[in-house]
Amino acid sequence: MVFRLRAGLLALTTVMVGLFPLCLGQTSQPVTPESQTTASTGPQFSGPQLPGRISGTIIDQSGAVVSGAQVELAGAQSQNKSRKQDVQSGTDGQFQFENVSPGPFQLTITAPNFATQSLPGTLHPGQTYVLPPILLAVAANVTDVEVHLSPVEVAEAQIKDEEQQRLLGVIPNFYVTYDPHPVALSAKQKFELAWKNTADPVTFLIVGGVAGAEQAENAYDGFGQGAQGYAKRYGAAYADLVTGTFIGSAILPSVLKQDPRYFYKGTGTKRSRLLYAIANAVICKGDNGRWQPNYSNMLGSLAAGAISNLYYPAQNRNGVGLTFENASIGIGATAAANILEEFVMRKLTPHASRRAETP
């Protein structure tokens, strides 16, 4: 938030600097020390060849500055012919070109592990052209950023994409990554994703629908009927969701170092994708990138079923046998959900990551 505030103030300052001379009936040239000197010393410095300056700051997706980025200036010439038309950003992420002839120009920014960024502009005589912070995106083929971004920062950027994913633009679809090069989540990020999913307003509406259907069928009759019965069913259904999500997708994955997300395949034959989706009900990726048995999901289902015995009516509680049976049913449901993720849900998810590979 500090970065956003700083960037906003910078942009506001740039606009105000550009408008201030207009208010005085002068040219659109920003007010800078150079332009003030020009105004005070007479018209001999107001010719079209008065050189200017171009500067800016380069940042990554986390808001951290990027040092050592190569910045190339094209379309404009330096008054000092010996000055190179490319510079590197400093340790503060800033770069600057001085004594640049006015006219159209284009900046090209390249840096290891980042996608190339090109920015056009026009430099007016004597102008100090300050660009807004230049955001570099992580290159699509980068799996481990060693120089500018830590794995945690890359994962955070990818999670931001996932948190925009909603089926039909409404229903949360957070636990799937369409990025072809996903980075493992930290324990903190696993808990944040679980909280985001369970605290989403649409989740409360879905739980309400489930509780209503159960009441209509008089499921868990020990809860009774009426408003009190509905409230108990609602509380039990939401408790099931919370315990299952946090145990199976946050606590156990953090302890066992496993990733709770479904990794969208999107390539290959339909048969290979179908088998991949089914297999992902019992296997998962570890934080080390290797496939392994999905202990988090299986043990999480069992633990959530056991905990539910604390708040369901005595006559409706599941025994040990039923708990294991329900866990098996849960694995089958996960396989079915994975098939939908692989073949259907991406098409119905408007904000699926643009970095996803096309099937």
N, C-alpha and C positions, 0 to 999 in steps of 0.2 A: 504493500500500500504506500510505503514511503516512496518507492520508485515511481508509482503512478502519480502521486502528488507532485513529485519533482518534475516529471515529464510534462504534467499538465501546466505547471507554472512556467516551464521553459517555453512551451508552445504559446501560452498566453502572452509572455513577455515578447516573443518574436513578432506576434501579430500587432501588439501595441506599439512596438518599435517601428514597424512598417507603416502604421496608420498615423503616427504622431506628426510626420511632416505634412501629410495630407490635410490635417486639421489646420496647419499653418499656411496652406496654399502652396507648399513647396512640391518637389518631386517625390516619387514613391521610394526614393533611396533611404534605407534605414539610417537612424541617427547613430553614428559611431564616432569615436574620436577623430577618425580620418575625415568623415564628412563634415564634422564641425569645423575642422581646420580649413577645409575647402571653402566653406561658407564665409569664413572670417578673413581669408587672404585674397579673395577676389576671383573673378571668373577664369583666370588663367589655368586653374586646376579642375575646371568643370568640363573639360573636353571628353569625348567619348572613349579615349584610350586610358583614362585614369584607372589603374589596376585595382583589383579588389582581393578579397580573401574568402576562402571556403573552409569551413571546419565542421566537425560533428563528433559524436560519440557512438561507439559500437557496443551493443549489449547482446546477451544471449536470452533464451526463453525464460530463464529464472530471474532476469534483471541484473545479473552480474556483468561487469564490463569484460570485453574481449580484447586482450592485448595481442600484439603481433599480427593483426589482420592486415593483409595487403590491400591498399586502396589505390586504385588507378584512376587518374583524371584524363578524360578524353574530350575533344571538341573545344578545348580552350588552351591557350598557350601562356606560359609564364613569361613575364617581362624579363626575368633573368634567365637567359637561354641555357645557362649551365645547370639550372635547377631541374631535377628529375620530376617527371610527372606521375610519380607513384611514391607513396609513403607508407609507413606502417603505423598502426595505432599504438600508442604508448601503454604503459602499465595502468593508466587511468582509463583506457579505452578510447582516448581522444586522438584525433588526427587534424592536420591543418595544411592547406596550400596557401602560400602567400604570393603577392605580386602576380595575380592571375588576370589576364586580359578579359574584358567583359564579353558576354555572348553566351550562347547555349553551351551546355556541358553535360557530361555523363560520368557518374562515378560507378566503378565496378569494385565490389568488395569480395575478397576471397579469403578463406581461413580454413585450416585443416579441420575436418569433421563437420563443417557447416556448408549449407547450400550457398552458391554464389548469389549475391544480391546486386542488382543494377538500379541506379537512381538517376533520373534526368533532372535538369534544372537550368535556370538562366541567371547569369551573374550580370548585374547592372554596374555601370561605372562607379568605382569607389565603394562598392557595397561590401559589407562583411556578411557573407551568406552563412548562417548557422542552421544546419539541418536538425530536425527533430531526432531523438535517439533512434539509431538504426538497429532494428531487431534482426538477428541472424537465426534462421531455423536450422535445426540439426539435419544433416544430410540424410537422405532416405536409406542409404546403405551403411549407416553407422550403427554398430551394435555396442560399442564400448568407447565412450568419450573419455580420453585420458588427459587432455590438455585443458579444456575450458569448462567442461561440465562433468560433475561426478555422476555415477550411475543413479544416485538418489534423485538428482536434479532432472536427469533425463526421464526417469520413471514418473516424476511429478508432472512433467509436461505431458506425458502420455496419458496419465490419469485424468488430466483436465479435459482431454479429448473424450475419454470414456464417460466422464460425468455429463457430457452433452448428449449421449446416446439414449434416445427414447423411442420405443416401439410406437409407430404411428405418431411420433412426436409427443407422446404423452407418458406411456408406461416405461419405467426405468429399465434400461438394458445395460447396466454398468459392468456386469461381470463377464464381459467378452472384450477381447482386444482384437481389433482389425489391423493393427500395425504389424507389418511383416517382420519387424525387428524389435520386439518388445523387450523391455529391461525388467529384471526382477524387482518386486516391490520390497520396500523395507517393512519391518514390523509395524511401525507407525502408520505407514500408508495402507497396510492391510486393515488396520482398525478404522482408519478414516473412511475407507471405501465401504466397510460394513456399516458404519454410522450413517453415511450418506444414503445407503440403500434402505435402511430400516427407518430413518427419520424423514424420508421423502413424503410429501403430502399425498401423492398418488398411492403410496403403499398403505396409508391409513384407509383410503377409500376401498382398496382391494380387500383388505382385511374385513372391512365392514360388510362387503358383499359376501365374503365367505361365511361370516357369522350369521348373516341373514339367511343364506341357503341352508346352513345347519339347523337354524331354528325352524325353518319351514318344514324340514324333514324330521324334526324333533331328535336330531342327532345329539348324543350325550344328554340323554333325558334327565340325568341327575342335576343338570343346571336349571331345569324347569322352563317355564314359558314367561311371557310378558317382558317388560322392560328389563327386569332384573335378570331373567334368563338370557336375554340378548347381550346384556353388559358382560355377563360371565363368559359367554361364548366368544365375544369380541376380545376380552382380556386373554383368554386361553389361546385363541388363534394368533394374537399378536405376540404373546409370550413364546409360542412355538417358533414364530418367524425370527424373533430376536435371538433366542438361544441357539437355534439352528444356524443362523447367519454368523453370529459372533464365535461360536465354538468351531463350526466347520470351515469358516472363511477368514477368521482372524486369529483366534487363540491357537488352535492346533497348527495352522499354516505357519504361524510365527515360531512356534516351538519346534516343529518338524522341518522348517525351512522349505515349505512348498508354496506354489503359486495357486491361489483359489480361482483364477480366471480361466475361461475357455479361450483357447488360442485358435482363432479362425484360420482355416486352411485355405479355402477358396481356389485351389488349383488341383490339377490332376483329374482323373476320371471320376464319374459319379460314384462308382463302386468304392474307389479308394477313399473318397471323402466320407461316404456312408460308414465304412468300417472305422475310419478315424474318429468320427463323431461318437460312435457306440463305445469304442475303446476308451475314450476320454471320460466315461462314467466311472471307470475303475483305475485309471492311471492319470497322472498329472505331471506337470513340469516342476522340478525342484528349483530352488533359487540358484542352483549351480547350472541350470539349463538342461539337465538330464531328465529323461522320463523315468518315473518311478511309481509304485503303487500309490493310489490316492487314499492314504490312511486318514488324511484330514477329513475328507468327505464321509468316508465309511464310519469312522469312530465318532465324528460329529453327529451323524444321524442317530447312532446308538445313544450317545450322551444326551441329546435333546429329548429322545423318547423316554429315557429314564427320569430326567428332570420333570417331564410333564406329569409324572405320577404325583408330583407334589401339589398340583393345582386342579387336576381333573377329578370329578366325583368318583368315590370309591368303586361304585358299580360299573364305571366306565374306564377304569384304569387298565392299561395293557399289562399282561404278564410278561415274563422274560421271553417266552416263545413268540408272543405277538410283537414284542419290541424288535426282535431280530427279523421277524417276517416283514414288519413295516420298513425296516432298514433296507431289506432286499427290494421292496416295492419302490423305495426312494431311489435306489440305484437305477432301476428301470426307468423311473420318471426322469432322472438326470440324463440318461441316454436319449430319451425322446426329446427332451429340451435341447440337447446338443445337436440333434438332427435338424430341428427347427432353426437353430442358430446358424448351422452350416448352409442350409439351402433356402431359408425363407426370411429370417429376421433382418438380415443386412439390407434386403431390398425394402423393408418396411421401416428402416431406421434412418431418418433424414440426415442426421449429423454423424454418420459413421466416418471414422478417420479417413481423411483424404490420402493418407499414406498407405492405405490398404491396397493390396494387390487386386487386380481385376480378375475374376474367375474366368 
